[in-house]
Amino acid sequence: MNKTNTEATGAFPKINVIFRSCDVVTAVHHAPRPFNLDKLTLIKICFKSLYDALQGYNYHIVVLGDKISDNLRNFFQQHNVELIEGSFGNDASIRETVKIAQRFPDDEWVYFCEDDYLHTPDAIKKINTLLQERESIVPASIKFKRRLRKREITLLSVPRFINKPDIVVFPADYPDRYEQAYSARDFIFHTSDSHWRQISDVTFTFIMRAGTVKQKAALLNKASHRANDRLLSKKLFGKSFFTINNILGLSPMPGVATHMHTQTMSPLADWETIVQKYLNELGIHA
């Protein structure tokens, strides 16, 4: 655990961050970056936003560096992280994160985090609350009702699951989910400090219980081929019903992180101000 005050953090769920980073490739799909940020600067800002949000919570950070530069290596070494380096490529680096996750106890959490996700200051606070209150997150049953005079009675209630599904947390809130062509009826939940929407698609940035990672290792490794997050999402999530193999995907509303591509940034957060804050702190002039 990175914090010295064990009593202060011991009550919180343990979050093991695996931060997958490469400053050689600007963008796998050549998507433009916001605010004219180069990849090295973007990684530093994104990592620092997550690192700051984790302070005060129960966490451990593994940085998986894929052919990283001396500059980036020196940056990571200034923080309390476990640094693992190699020459992987995108697909193999995903499989390496799955391998690293195998060593964590089943009841801890794993945050697979790509290096181009910027976090809000309260990101881990809200995620931590969800993890602590997850027993209250239950997909509603289907009810068949009939109105008799002035009141409505339930004739039949059909549960949507046999066993309560695990959750996976995707911290971003993609803007296309609000477009009419892609909008759908999804479950909406709330914790004591935020709202959460059911999702059916993720990238390779998400939080999953370590025990579930081990159960889904074969799928995660298969989906790593060409970074096939569509395959991962299709096989991972339930929609209206949940079998023993399905998981409930959740994203916060508004998002507590954003994918730093100009077309997919989470709405309703002042990301430019957050970027400028870290540019100033890191002494970088954009």
Phi, psi and omega in degrees: 000136186285335184272143179278334181273087183297321182296326183287330186251347187296336181281347183270150174301143179280124178247116178261108181275130170245101186265109186265117192226141176207119180260008178282318182263126182291312178200128184303317182258014176061026178285140182292145179267146180284158172060023177057036182276133170281164188296319181298313179296317180301316180298314182299317180295314181296315179298315183295325179295320177290315181302315180294320181294334181282343186297133182094353180248174185267105188213163171216139182242126169250123173260121176261103183267121181255101179055043184285154180284164176300322180301313182289322177302313180299322179297311181296323182291347176278355181242162185276082182227162169263115185258122176242126182243155177184184175239097192252311196087162189299311184296311182293329179292326175297314179297327179293323178294323177297320179295316179299320183296338182297338186275352183271145179302150186302326186273000174270173184245150179241127175252100173283114188232120173285161190275007181238037174245119179267137186247148173283159180301331182260017184301308183288329176302312182289321177295317179300319178299317178299315180296323180288328185253018188296338179296340178276353181271097184229120176301131185294146177285162175272125183245132173257120188238161176217137179270126176241112183054248186259006180223159182250133179243149178271120179275324183205138177236123183248117179292153181266000181208157172270309173249138180303126186290147169296166176244151169235135183252122172253113193284347179269165178228097187291137185294334183290347177291348179260356178281140186302324183295334184248356182287147181209164175284116179232158176291140174240131181234165171223146169255189183289348181224007181194170176249151184225137181250140173294138178232162178232007179220139175224165165266201177266027171243109182194164180246130183218145176298139184301322178298325178288324176303316181295321179292328184257015185301319181297317178295315180300317179292320178296318181290342179293338179296114185059029177047058189275079180288341175292316176297315180303311183296317182299319183275339189272318194259144166270160179246285180261331178231153185231116173275185179292347181262351186264151181237151176267116178270139183226139171233144178284152173236113356286171181295150175255006174208161176222141172285125188275061167238141190299331185270353188233019185286136180299135181282167170070023172228146181272077184293327181297321178294320178296316177301313182296323177303313183283331172299318180293316182295324181272358179067034181254131179254108182282000000 
